[in-house]
Amino acid sequence: MTIGKMKAVALQGLLGSVIEIECDISDGIPIYSLLGLPDTSLQESRERVRAALTNTGQKWPNKKVTVSLSPSWLPKSGPAFDLAIALSLLVADGVLPQLPLDGAIILGELALDGAIRPVRGVLPSLIAAYKAGVTRAIVPIANQGEAELMEQMEILAFADISQIYRWLSTGEYPFNEVVAVEVRDDVTDLDFVDVAGQNVARFAAEVAATGGHHLLLIGPPGAGKTMIASRIPSILPPLTMEEALEVTAIHSIAGGLQDRSAMSRTAPIVSPHHTASRASIVGGGGRTIQPGAISLGHRGVLFIDEAPECATGILDALRQPLESGEITIARQVGNVTFPAQFLLVLAANPCPCGKYSGKGRSCTCTSLQVRRYLGKLSGPLMDRIDIRVSVDPVGRIELASQELGESSADIRSRVIEGRARAAHRFKGERWRLNAEIPARALRRDYAPQRDAMNFLHDELDHERVTARGLHKVVRLAWTLADLAGRGQPGITEVQNAYQLRNGGY
């Protein structure tokens, strides 16, 4: 008998390696051996493949079956190898021809009745395969829309393994139509027109969206912090095609494309609960390293409500990704780097009871309790927050007013204009947002006017701002200048940026 050979992809983060699957059927004691560092879910493929073949009219060979996954040193995990293993076994048994399957990447999990179930990470798997020279792929029909994003490859999608038998036997392909991938915005009902009052907080959200600045909202319960934060994606510009592919690849690995269309251009928002673990925030895992909330919020918003209630070390784990825009997770199986360029929005009460207003009205907390509560937001983390805004309770006048605030569409148009000015200024640079300007470039090419810098240097001399804080203020001032249509930040923009950073705007 011949040896059946198929190709699949083993993912490690967003990077994939093409795996050669070889199946040999020989005389000997009937046994199934799977070689090549498979994990538990992959070891279980034996029973899934056996049931799928027998329930679709094929015979399981009563011989010694050896399946090898090469390279053998690379750990493999997940059920996405099921279909490739089944086809390699049928080729080795002489049931199916090898030639039509040569050079194709095969992805899919098998149900016991032979149906081909969708798998995670199809898009990054196909990207890795294409980089390795593969131009053809067999995928589950449920993953066809995602797979068609790789326009450079020929995509064949099947609903069950019986259709593959028919296609190899007769050449009849059951799904000749090409799935049109609609590039669109995900529909959302969240709009800033619903927010009553809160002009300062609304403006802070607009500035944050324009320049990519991190935002902290502090106010009592019911003041509108969550309303404002959850509506920030509605004022962010649409993702570019390249950004949309990045976001889709990350959400595909995490299995999140059920809630998000494959080619949505709407910026994502991720809102983990304050009791979430560190691994769920930054990513992690054992044999399979999964992206965390900071990577799922890539090119979008990471919103953490009740931030001081987070467990010790959770928020401080964000400090390095906030600076580098990526997260590297080291485990025994290797190191995986995920992108993590997100807009961080934190919301917090002013004290444990939530009623502290600076004058102590209705507040039952002691001054020590207030300091301890806000002290949970560490100094190094707060130094990385660009904008700090106090959100006061909404008054009766705002709630009774029949006049609605600005809509997200109006705010979004200004955000797009501001970003366009920044993009024109940064033409030829490796960054695009004001929040991404390197410190050296701030000193050399993007310094504010002289009197504005003198103001900041005076604040630095009096230790009212750190060196990082000074750079944050300058970046924020550039965003204010872009929104105002000015070519360079002056003393007004720098002072307003300084006030926004210190919560006194």
N, C-alpha and C positions, 0 to 999 in steps of 0.2 A: 504494500500500500504506500501511497505517497504521503508526504507531510503537508498538512494544510497550513498556509501562512496568511495572516491578516495583519493589519495595522490599526492601532488605537493610540490614544494620547493619555499620558499621565500628567495631571496638573499639580503644580506646586505653587500655590498662589496664583498670580496671573500668568506665570510662565509654564509652558508645557513641553514635554518631551515625547517624541514619537516612539511608541512601543511596538516591537515586533512580536507577534503572537504566533507560536508554532505548536502544532498539535501532531502527535505521533500515536498511531494505534498499532499495537504489536501483540503477538501471542504471549500468554502468561496469565497469572492470576488476575481476574477482573479487579481492577483498582483504578482510581482516578487520582493523579498526582498533579498538583498545581505548583509550579516553581517560579521563583523570581520575586521574593519578598511581598507576597500578597497580605492584605490585612483581613480581618474577620469577615467583613462584608463581601470581599472578593473571594474568600474561601467558600462562602455560601453559594457562590455562583454555580457550583456543581449541581446542587439540587434544583435550582431555577432552570438551568440549561437542560437537565435531564427531563424535567416535567414539561418544559416548553416543546422539546423535540418529540417526546412520545405523544403529547396531546395534539400535535399537528401531523401525525401520521408517520413519523420517522422512527427508526429503531435506534435504541441506545446500544452501542457495541459491547458485547459480552467479552471484552478483552482488556488488556492493559492500556489505559489512556494516559498519556503524558502531555501536559500543556506547559509550555515554557514562555515566560514573559521576559523579554530582553530589552534593555540591559538588566541583568539580574541584580545589580547592586542598587538600583533605584527603587525605593519603596513605591508600591502601587496600592491604591485604595478605591473603594466605591464600586457600584454595580454597573458603571458605564462600559465595562469590558464584556458583559454577558453576551451581547449579540456577536461580537467578533470571535469570542471563544466558540460559540455554537456553530458559526459558519466555518471556522477552521476545522472543527471536528467533523462536519459533514463533508468537507473537501477531503480530509484525510481518510474518511470512510468510503470515498468514491461516489458519494451521492450527488455532489455539486461540483461544477468545474472550477478550477482555480483562476483561469485567465480573466474572466470578467471582473473579478474582485481584486486583481493585482493593482497595487498602487493607490488604493482607496482607503481613506480613514473611515473606520466603522465605529459608531457610538450608539449605545442604547442598552437599557435594562430590559430584561425579559420577564414578563408575567408568566405564571404557570400555564396559562392557556395559549401562550405563544404571542400575545400582544407585546408590542414594543413600547415601553414606557419612556417618558421624557427623562432627561438627566440634566444635572447642573453643569455649568461651565462649557456649553457648546461653543459659544463665540470665541472665548480665549483658546479653546482646544483647536478650533479651525484656524485661528490666526497662527498658532504654533505649527500646525501641520503645513500651512501654506509657506511659512518661512523655511520649512524643511523640504520644500519642493513638491508637496502633494497638492493636486488640483482637483481632486474628486472626493466626495464624502457621502456616506450613507448615514442618515440620522433618523430619529423618530419623527413621525408626522407632527407631533405636538411641538417639536423644536424647529420646524421648518422655517417659521417666520424669523426666528433669531438667526438660523443658519444662513438664510438668504442675504443677510447683511454682508456676508463675504461674497461679494459679486464676482470676485476673481476665480471662484471655485464652482465646479458643477455639483449641485446639491441634489441627491436622490433621497426622498423621504418615504417611509413605509409605516403602515399602521400595525402590521403584524408580520411574523416571520414567514407565514404562508405566502404573502405577496412577494417576498424575496425569492422563494422557491419558484413561483410562477414566472417572475421576471427573468431568472437565470435559465429557466427551461424554455420559455417561449419568446423572451425579449419584450413581453408586454409590461409596460410600466404604468401602474394604475393612477399616478398623479402627475400628468403631463403639464398641468397648468403651473405657472410660476406665481408664488405668493407675492403679492405686491406689499412691500414693507412701507407702511404709511409713516412718514416723518411728521409728527404733530406734537402739540402740547397736550399733556394730560389735563382733562377738565377738572376744575376745582371751583367750589362755591365760596372759598375764602377770599375776602376782598377787604381792603382797608376802609371802604365806605361804611363798614359795620362798626368801626371803632369810633366811639364818641369822645370828643375832646382829645386830650393827650397830644397836643401839638408838638411838644418837645420830644416826646418819645417817638412820634411818627417821623419827625425830622431826623432823629438819630438813626432810625431804621433805614431811612433813605440814604443817609451818608454811609452807613455800614454796607448797604447793598452796592453803592456806587464804587467804593474803594476797596471792598473786601475786608473791612475792619471788624474786629471782634467786639461784641456788645454785651454789656451787663445791665440788666433792668432790675432795679430795687424798688419795691413798693409793697403796700399791704395787700392782702388777699382781695380779689375782686376788682383790682384797679385796672386790669387789662393787659398785664404782662404777657400772658399766654396768647391772648388774641393777637397782639402785635407780633410776637415771635413767629407764630404759626402762619402769618400772612406775608412774611418776608420773601418766600419763594415766588409769590405772585408779583413782586416788583423786580425780581432778578431778570436780566436779559435771557432770551432763549439760548440754550447750549448750542455751540457749534457742532458740526457733524463729527469732528474728531472728539470733542468732549462727550458727546452723546454715546459714541462707541466705547469710550473709557468707562462711563457710568454703567452702560449695559453689561460690559464684561464683568465688572465687579459684582453687580446685582445678580448676574447669571451664576457666578460661583457660589453666592450665598443663597441661591434659590429664591430670589425676590422678584422675578419677572412675572409672577402671577398677579402682583399688585401694581406693576409698572409695565407699560407697553415697551416692546423691544427697542423702539427707536424714538422714545419720548425726548423732547427737547426742553422739558420743564425741569428746572433744577430740583434735585431731591431734597427732602427734609427728613431727618431722623431724630426721633424724640425718645431716647431711652429713659426708663424710669430711674429715679434717683437711687433705687436699691440695686441697680444693675451691677454685675461683677466687673472687675477690671478686664478680664478676658473678653467679655461681651462688648466692652467699650473700645479697647485697642485691638482686639483680635487675638486669636490663639487656637489651641486645639492640640491633640496628640499626634496621631499619624497623619491627620488632615488638618492643615492650618487654614482657618476660615477668617475672612475679613471681619473686623469689628464695626461698631457704629461710626467711628471716625472715617473709615474707608467707605462705608455705605453713604455717608454724607459728602463724599468727594464731589467737588464742583457745585455743592449745595450748602445746606444749613444743618448744623448739629445743634439741636436745642436741648438744653438740660434744665428742666424746671426744678424748683426747690434745691438749688445747687448746694447750699450748705448742709443739706441732709445726706449728701453722698458720703459713702464710707471713706475712711481715711485712705489717702493715696490715690483715689479714683481720679479726682480732678488734676492732681499733680502729674498723673501719667500723661496728661494732654500737653504738658509743657514742651516736650521735644517735638512732637508732630506740629504744634503751632508754629514753631520756628522753621522746621525743615520741609514741611508739606508732604511728608511720607512717614511711614512707620515700618521698622524692621523687626520682625518677630523671630527670635532664635529658639529652636526646639531641637530635640535629639535628631529628628529627621532632616534638619537643615535650617537655613535661614530664608525667610520669605519677606519681601518688601512689597507693601501695598501703598498706593498713593493716598494721601490724606490732606488734600487742599480744601478745607472746609471753612465756612463762616461760623464761628462759635458764638452762640447766643446763650447766655446764662440768665436765669431769673431767680430772684431771692427775695424773701421777706426781710424787712429791716430788723426783725428780732424774732425770738421763738414764738411769741403770741401774735406777731404780725401787725401790731397796732402802733409801733413806735413811729413818731413823726418828728423827732428832734426836740419837741417840747414836752414829750412824754404823755400826751393826752391819751387817755384810755388804755395806756400800756401798763401791764402788770409785771414787766420784766425789770430786774435790777440792771444797773449800768454794767456790772460785771457779766451778767448773762448776755447782754447785747454785744459786748466786746467779744466774748467767747463765741457767740453764734456767727458773727461776721468774720471772726478770726479763722474760721474753718476754710475760708477762701484765702489761701496762703499768699504771702507777699510776692514771691516769684511768679505765681499764676496771675495775680492782679496786675503785675507789671507788664504782662503780655496782652492785657485787655485794652483796646484802643479807646472805647467809649463807655462811660459809666453814666447812667441816667436814673434819676429818681422819678418814679411813676406815682404821682399823687392820686388819691381817690377821686373818682368822677363825681362831680357835683350835680345838684338837681337841675341847674340851668342847662348843662350839656345833655343830660338824659331827656329833658323835656323839649329840647330844641328840635324843630322839624327840618332844620337844615343839615344835610348829610355832609360828611367830610369828603376829602378828595378820594377818588377811586384808585385802585391799584394800577389801572391802565394809565392814568395821568402821571402818577409817581414813576411808573416804569419808564415812561417816555423820557423823563428827566434823567433817570438813572442811565438809560441807553446813551443819551447825549453826553453825559459826564464821562462815561466809559469810552465813548468815541474820541473825546478830546484827549484822554489819557493814552488811548491806543495810538493816536497820531503822534503824540509826544514821544512815546516809547518805540516808535517804528525802528526796527533793526535791533532792538534789545531783546533779551531772552525772557523778560517779564512783561506783563500787560496791565496789572493793577497797581494802584498806588501803594497798597499794603505790602507789595512784593519788592519794592525798590530796595536794593542792597544799601547797607550803611555807607559804603565807600562812594557809591554813586550819589547819595544824598549830600555828602560833603563836597563832591567835586562838580557834579553837573546839575543837581536838582535842589540847591539850597534856596531858601526863601530870601526876601530882600534883607539888606544889612540890618536895618533897625529891628526886624523880626528876629533875626538870629541873635542880636544883642540881648533882646528880651529873654530868649531861651537860655543863653549862656549865663545870664544873671540868675535865673532860676536854678541852673545847674550848680553854680557857685554856692548858692545858699542851701544846696542839697534838698530842694523841693521837687526835683525830678532827677531820675537816673539817666545814664547815657542811653540805655534802651528806651526809656520814656521820652527823651528828647527826640530820638529818631521816630518814635511813634507819633509824636505831635506834628513833626514835619510832614510825615506821610499823610496824616489826617488833614493838615492844612492844604496840601495839594488837592485832596478830594473836595474840600470846601471851595477852593479856587475853581476847580472844574465845574462844579455846580453853579457857581456865580459867573462863569464865562470869563474868568481872568487868566492871564497868561502866566502869572507867577504869584505865589502866596505873599501877601504883605503882612503888616503888623496886625490888621484886623482878622485875617484868616488864622494866623498863628495864635492869637489870643483866644479866639472862639474855639479853636482846636484844643487848646490847653484847658479851657473850661469844660469842654465835652469830655476830655479824658479824666478830669477830676470831679465830674458830677455836679458842676456848678453852673451849667449853661442856662 
